[in-house]
Amino acid sequence: MLGLSGEVLIEQGLDLMLYGMGTVFVFLTLLVIITVLMSAIVQRWLPDDEMDVSSSKAESNVDARIVAIIEAALAKHRSRRK
């Protein structure tokens, strides 16, 4: 019904679809692996103690209430991870 050229066109379309989906899958897989590795490297070189917001001596214009909320959220996040 489609003829020879229609079958070739569908075959080329399916090939293109598979190559495209394969490329996206490989890219996203590499992205996840690289992100996990970067996270592990940062955690190894900068433990939570060094990344503590409350020990920072830099002045800021942030309200003390907001700082307390952020510190509580960080403490809750860190307690879940351990």
N, C-alpha and C positions, 0 to 999 in steps of 0.2 A: 504494500500500500504506500509506504513512504518512498520506496525506490532506493537505489544504491546510494545516491548522494545524501538522502535523509538519514540512512543508517550510519554513514560515515560522520555526518554532522552530530548525531546523538553520541556516537562513540568518542568523538573529539570533546564534546561537552562533558561527558563523564570523566574522561582523562583529566581535563582541566579542573574539574571539581575535586577529584581525588588529589591532584598535586597541590591545589590551593589549601584544602583541608589538612593535608599532611604537613605543609609548610607552617600553617598556623599552629598545629598541634606541637610540632617540634619547637617552634619559637616560644610558645607558652610554657612548655616543659623546661626548656633552658632558663626561662625567666624565673620560674619557681625555684629551680636548683640554685641559681646564682643568688637569689634573694635569701634563701636559707643559709647558704655559705657566708654571705655578707653578715647576716645576723649572728651566726656563730663566731665569726672573727671579731665583731664588735663586742660581743659578750665576753670573749676571752681577753681582749686587750683592755676593755673598759668595764670592769664589774659594776654592779649596781651601786656600790659604795661611792665610786668616783662620779657617778652620774646623778647623785642626790641633789635635788633642787634646793632643799632647805640649807645645805652647807655652802651654797653659793654666796659670795660676799658682794656681788655686784648690786648696785642700787637699781631699783626698778620703780616704775610708776604704777604697778599693779596693786590693786586693793588687797589688804591683808586677808580679807574674807575669801577672795578668789584664790590666793596662795594657799590658804588652809584647805580649800576644797580640792585643789590640784594635788596637794600632798596626801590627802585622805584617799583620793582615787589611785594615786601611785602605790600607796601602802596596800590597798585592797588588791590591786593587780599583782603586786609582788608576792603577796601571801597566797594567792591562787596558784601562781607558777611553781612554788616550792612545795 
